[in-house]
Amino acid sequence: MASVHHCDCGARIILAATAGRRQALDWVPDPQGSAAAYCDALGTWRVRILEPGEEPLHPERRYQLDVASCPLKPPPPAGVAFLAEYKRARSERAKEKRNRRGRRPAPQVTGIRIDPGRQR
């Protein structure tokens, strides 16, 4: 059984390990959740984020990220069900902005020509 953790809003959460860091999940499984989590033999919770349309594997169950359901944290933008989809769209917008800015202008031509054959 997992140790009990609480969110700032007072809700019970599960702290599950991903490849790089820990994610807070709601305590109760959610059939509409975007994360697949399971508890391994040592009692450590493991989680991975599901892509749209992907189903959890056998020992995993669907959970909702606490970030999406906590009333104290800002909700994701409307219409975004999956965090990966939101981050991908955000990075595409940033890439488009960079492309719109273009390149730096070339150095200005002053009109002075230096003759390489001239000796001083």
C-alpha positions as CSV (number, residue, x, y, z in Angstrom):
1,M,0.0,0.0,0.0
2,A,1.3,3.4,-0.8
3,S,2.1,6.0,1.8
4,V,-0.5,8.8,2.0
5,H,0.5,12.1,0.5
6,H,-1.7,15.2,0.4
7,C,-1.9,18.0,-2.2
8,D,-2.0,21.7,-1.1
9,C,-5.8,21.5,-1.5
10,G,-6.0,18.6,1.0
11,A,-6.8,15.9,-1.6
12,R,-5.0,12.5,-1.2
13,I,-2.5,11.9,-4.0
14,I,0.0,9.2,-5.1
15,L,3.6,10.2,-5.9
16,A,4.7,8.0,-8.8
17,A,8.1,7.8,-10.4
18,T,8.6,8.5,-14.1
19,A,11.9,8.2,-16.0
20,G,13.1,11.6,-14.7
21,R,11.0,12.8,-11.8
22,R,7.9,12.2,-9.7
23,Q,4.3,12.9,-10.8
24,A,1.4,13.5,-8.5
25,L,-1.6,11.4,-9.4
26,D,-5.2,11.5,-8.0
27,W,-5.8,8.7,-5.4
28,V,-8.8,7.2,-7.2
29,P,-8.3,5.6,-10.7
30,D,-10.0,7.6,-13.4
31,P,-11.2,5.9,-16.7
32,Q,-10.6,9.2,-18.5
33,G,-7.2,9.7,-17.1
34,S,-4.1,10.4,-19.2
35,A,-1.5,8.5,-17.1
36,A,-1.0,4.7,-16.7
37,A,0.4,3.7,-13.3
38,Y,1.1,0.6,-11.3
39,C,2.7,-0.3,-8.0
40,D,5.7,-2.6,-8.4
41,A,6.8,-5.4,-6.0
42,L,8.8,-3.0,-3.8
43,G,5.8,-0.7,-3.3
44,T,7.1,2.0,-5.6
45,W,4.5,3.6,-7.9
46,R,5.6,3.8,-11.6
47,V,3.8,6.0,-14.1
48,R,3.9,6.8,-17.8
49,I,1.9,9.4,-19.7
50,L,-0.4,7.9,-22.3
51,E,-0.5,9.2,-25.9
52,P,-4.0,9.9,-27.3
53,G,-5.8,6.7,-28.1
54,E,-3.2,4.5,-26.3
55,E,-4.5,2.0,-23.7
56,P,-2.7,1.0,-20.5
57,L,-0.9,-2.4,-20.3
58,H,-2.0,-5.3,-18.1
59,P,-0.8,-4.3,-14.6
60,E,-1.4,-0.6,-15.2
61,R,-4.6,1.4,-14.4
62,R,-5.6,4.9,-15.7
63,Y,-5.1,7.8,-13.3
64,Q,-5.6,11.5,-13.7
65,L,-2.7,13.8,-13.0
66,D,-3.2,16.0,-9.9
67,V,-2.2,19.1,-11.9
68,A,-5.3,18.6,-14.1
69,S,-7.8,18.2,-11.2
70,C,-6.4,20.4,-8.4
71,P,-8.4,23.6,-7.8
72,L,-5.4,25.5,-6.6
73,K,-3.3,24.9,-9.7
74,P,-4.1,26.6,-12.9
75,P,-5.9,24.2,-15.3
76,P,-4.6,23.3,-18.7
77,P,-6.0,25.4,-21.6
78,A,-9.6,24.5,-22.6
79,G,-9.8,21.6,-25.0
80,V,-6.5,20.0,-24.0
81,A,-7.0,16.6,-22.6
82,F,-3.5,15.3,-22.8
83,L,-0.4,17.1,-21.5
84,A,1.8,15.8,-24.2
85,E,-0.5,17.2,-26.9
86,Y,-0.4,20.6,-25.2
87,K,3.4,20.7,-24.9
88,R,3.8,19.6,-28.5
89,A,1.4,22.4,-29.7
90,R,3.3,24.9,-27.5
91,S,6.7,24.0,-28.9
92,E,5.3,24.2,-32.5
93,R,4.0,27.7,-31.8
94,A,7.4,28.7,-30.4
95,K,9.1,27.3,-33.5
96,E,6.8,29.3,-35.8
97,K,7.6,32.5,-33.8
98,R,11.3,31.9,-34.3
99,N,10.8,31.3,-38.0
100,R,8.7,34.5,-38.4
101,R,11.4,36.6,-36.8
102,G,13.8,35.6,-39.6
103,R,17.5,36.2,-39.6
104,R,19.6,39.1,-38.6
105,P,20.3,41.6,-41.3
106,A,23.6,41.5,-43.1
107,P,26.2,44.1,-42.3
108,Q,25.6,47.4,-44.1
109,V,27.6,48.2,-47.2
110,T,29.4,51.5,-46.7
111,G,30.4,52.2,-50.3
112,I,34.1,52.2,-49.5
113,R,36.1,49.8,-51.6
114,I,39.5,48.5,-50.4
115,D,41.9,47.8,-53.2
116,P,43.9,44.7,-52.3
117,G,46.6,45.4,-54.9
118,R,47.5,48.8,-53.4
119,Q,50.6,49.1,-51.2
120,R,50.8,51.5,-48.4
